[in-house]
Amino acid sequence: MGEPAPLKAFEENLAGGPKERYTFRLYVTGATARSGRAIENAKALCERYLRGRYDLEIVDIYQRPDLAEGDAILVAPTLIKQRPLPLRRLVGDLSDSERVLVRLDLLPVTP
């Protein structure tokens, strides 16, 4: 069984597309299982689809409440795509990779 068509098209497009740099900030709450899943999923997605073209900052809101307040974080885990614009936010453990890619403007919406 192969990959879903949108993911396959996205990967093919990346191979010949512009090499834009992506910047993400992932807010988590300590060393919880949910935080761990979100970190693993974010790293895996970035490595698979943006290898060598991304920066991923992990922020524990208990250690850096100032950053969380500045970004108006109400729940965690929350992933913010800071660059390229537009800014995008996604809440959850990032386990649905196709949904994550669509919400972060990395994969076009399919009807």
C-alpha positions as CSV (number, residue, x, y, z in Angstrom):
1,M,0.0,0.0,0.0
2,G,1.5,3.4,-1.0
3,E,1.2,6.8,0.4
4,P,-1.9,8.9,0.0
5,A,-1.9,10.8,-3.2
6,P,-1.7,14.3,-1.6
7,L,1.4,13.3,0.4
8,K,3.1,11.7,-2.6
9,A,2.4,14.9,-4.7
10,F,3.7,17.0,-1.8
11,E,7.0,15.0,-1.6
12,E,7.5,15.2,-5.3
13,N,6.9,18.9,-5.3
14,L,9.4,19.4,-2.5
15,A,12.1,17.7,-4.5
16,G,12.0,20.3,-7.2
17,G,10.4,23.2,-5.3
18,P,12.0,26.3,-3.6
19,K,14.2,25.6,-0.6
20,E,12.5,27.9,1.8
21,R,13.5,27.7,5.5
22,Y,10.8,26.9,8.0
23,T,10.8,28.0,11.7
24,F,8.6,26.3,14.3
25,R,8.1,26.7,18.0
26,L,6.5,23.8,19.9
27,Y,5.1,24.5,23.3
28,V,4.8,21.6,25.7
29,T,4.0,21.1,29.4
30,G,6.9,19.3,31.1
31,A,7.9,15.7,30.6
32,T,4.4,14.3,30.0
33,A,3.5,11.5,27.6
34,R,1.5,13.9,25.5
35,S,4.4,16.3,25.3
36,G,6.8,13.5,24.3
37,R,4.5,12.4,21.5
38,A,4.2,15.9,20.2
39,I,8.0,16.4,20.2
40,E,8.6,13.1,18.5
41,N,5.8,13.7,15.9
42,A,7.1,17.3,15.2
43,K,10.7,16.1,14.7
44,A,9.6,13.2,12.5
45,L,7.5,15.4,10.3
46,C,10.2,18.0,10.0
47,E,12.8,15.4,9.1
48,R,10.6,13.7,6.6
49,Y,9.3,16.7,4.8
50,L,11.7,19.6,5.5
51,R,15.1,17.9,6.2
52,G,17.8,20.5,6.4
53,R,15.3,23.4,5.9
54,Y,13.8,23.9,9.4
55,D,14.4,25.1,12.9
56,L,12.3,23.6,15.7
57,E,12.4,25.2,19.1
58,I,10.9,23.2,22.0
59,V,9.6,25.4,24.8
60,D,8.4,24.0,28.1
61,I,5.8,26.5,29.3
62,Y,6.6,25.7,32.9
63,Q,10.2,26.9,32.3
64,R,9.5,29.8,29.9
65,P,6.1,31.2,30.9
66,D,7.2,34.5,29.4
67,L,7.4,33.0,25.9
68,A,4.1,31.3,26.3
69,E,2.4,34.5,27.4
70,G,4.0,36.4,24.5
71,D,2.6,33.9,22.0
72,A,-0.8,33.8,23.8
73,I,-0.5,30.0,24.4
74,L,-3.6,28.7,26.2
75,V,-3.2,25.0,25.8
76,A,-0.3,22.7,25.1
77,P,1.1,21.1,23.1
78,T,0.8,23.9,20.5
79,L,3.0,24.1,17.4
80,I,3.5,27.5,15.8
81,K,4.8,27.9,12.3
82,Q,6.6,31.3,12.5
83,R,8.2,31.3,9.1
84,P,7.4,31.5,6.3
85,L,4.4,33.6,6.8
86,P,1.5,33.4,7.4
87,L,1.8,32.3,11.0
88,R,0.0,29.1,11.7
89,R,-0.9,27.4,15.0
90,L,-1.8,23.8,15.6
91,V,-2.9,22.3,19.0
92,G,-2.5,18.6,19.8
93,D,0.1,15.8,19.7
94,L,0.5,16.2,15.9
95,S,-0.2,12.5,15.3
96,D,-2.4,13.1,12.2
97,S,0.4,14.0,9.8
98,E,-1.8,14.9,6.8
99,R,-3.9,17.2,9.0
100,V,-0.7,18.9,10.4
101,L,0.7,19.4,6.9
102,V,-2.5,21.0,5.6
103,R,-3.0,23.2,8.7
104,L,0.6,24.5,8.4
105,D,0.3,25.2,4.7
106,L,2.7,22.5,3.8
107,L,0.2,20.5,1.8
108,P,-2.7,21.8,-0.3
109,V,-6.2,21.2,0.8
110,T,-7.9,18.5,-1.3
111,P,-11.6,18.5,-1.9
